[in-house]
């Protein structure tokens, strides 16, 4: 039940997101893309007759008339007569005829155009475009044309823009009363006996448009070329509109005009495609409830796999793909089901599942860290948790620096105290000195009573392991000086340590069995560092560094001046030069009694 409620919440959230302005624009873009795919995958047959023709008022037609557009009344009259002679099926005028009569300039021209409107209206369905939604028009000529056409011959040229500024749909007015006008395409459909079905225009059907120039039609009409006019227009619905570069420009989802090259299109192209969709009974009906149901089903399926993020990712991808394909198939059948809400469900469920898996993994790592942080060095633990350190017997060679440290006089120290006091002191001592070791990338190999072995340069690589080892050793001495001040305040004697450092190639790997092993490093430098540490007691030095290691460290001058070289002879190593460290004033630690 909880799973179902969570899935329902996700579906509702995605459905709400799909109603936002950005999501609506995205859905519109998806629909446009689906139209493009349909035109590629299921193009109209080459023999498919064009049921809609466009007569375009272009610049050449205005130039041929020798008049400004407002005085082209005779040309419009000849155009209508030519369409009548051409036996068009219906005519829609997607432009507004001149509103005023110019009787002084053109005596009788308005009357002649009105008579042409009346003749064409008596022959076939005619939709005369009106700029607004009401029958009332301004201007004496416009009133005359509207009276001749009658209420059944007037149509509105207003078309609603989608939120992205494109023309996609035809919406019927709330009431088509005597005082209201239907959109041009719906009016023509009703006049032709077709259901005036509002909806989204189907941009996937039909071939791209060409247009017949208006001046060609008027020339054929004046020449009584009825046969040619019938070849052009017989049985077709004719839309008359401007195809001028600066008149009635609209943005469409697809460019369906062969004479246009991107950007805006002539508004008459939209009217033609709307009429074509109505004639083919292909107006697209949105089904938002089906999109919401699909989102809920996708949410129930995907959320049930939230504990298996890999399987969920594959399932979500398949669901998203199926939703996209289904939206194209349904669009071809006349239904718009936007896949965006399903895509949102798939994305949100997948993201939530991986975030849940990541949090679980991180929490598990934190739990493991809290358990084992005191048993292995942070560098080793992090490497184990990252998967970079295998459980097998593999080994590798790497240049490392080794540090051995031991408390002076620890045997006498233990003889004077109980075991509990010794353990308490060691814990206090190691709590102080391990901090600088870890700060400088040291990997603590093992604690052996009062001694510790540390190596630098693995498992995390270091640019200069010797420098890290020297800085860690100096940090240990500083931490020990602070601990001695605390011990002095408690009435206890201070302690001293001996530290030896050397470097060289070493072999890294797991030593032990598959059931119990340690990650360790061994090599000649390991033995040398241990012997240097043992020799520090003989020369009463707290920190001794093999000369090669000191020089490779490249310490800053103010730090390097604290070291001085002493020659020594070590068993099994021969004559060596060691760099001895002198603590600065205030950090000198007296010899343990």
Secondary structure, 3 states (H helix, E strand, C coil): CHHHHHHHHHHHHHHHHHCCHHHHHHHHHHHHHHHHHHHHHCCCCCCCCCCEEEEEECHHHHHHHCCCHHHCHHHHHHHHHHHHHCCCCEEEEECCCCCCCCCCCCCCHHHHHHHHHHHHHHHCEEEEEECCCECCCCCHHHHHHHHHHCHHHEEECCCCCCCCCEECEECCCCCCCCCECCEHHHHHHHHCCCCCCCEECCCCCCCCECCEEHHHHHHHHHCCCHHHHHHHHCCCEEEEEECCCCCCEEEECCCCECCCCCCCEEHHHHHHHHHHHHHCCCCEEECHHHHHHHHHHHHHHHHCCCCCHHHHHHHHHHHHHHHHHHHHHHHHCCEECCCHHHHHHHHHHHHHHHHHHHHHHHHHHHHHHHHHCCCCCHHHHHHHHHCCCCCCCCEEEEEEEEEEEEECCHHHHHHCCCHHHHHHHHHHHHHHHHHHHHHCCEEEEEEECCEEEEEECCCCCCCCHHHHHHHHHHHHHHHHHHHHHHHHHCCCCCCCEEEEEEEEEEEEEEEECCCCEEEEEECHHHHHHHHHHHHHHHCCCCEEEEHHHHHHHCCCHHHHCCEEEEEEEECCCEEEEEEEECCCCCCCCCCCC
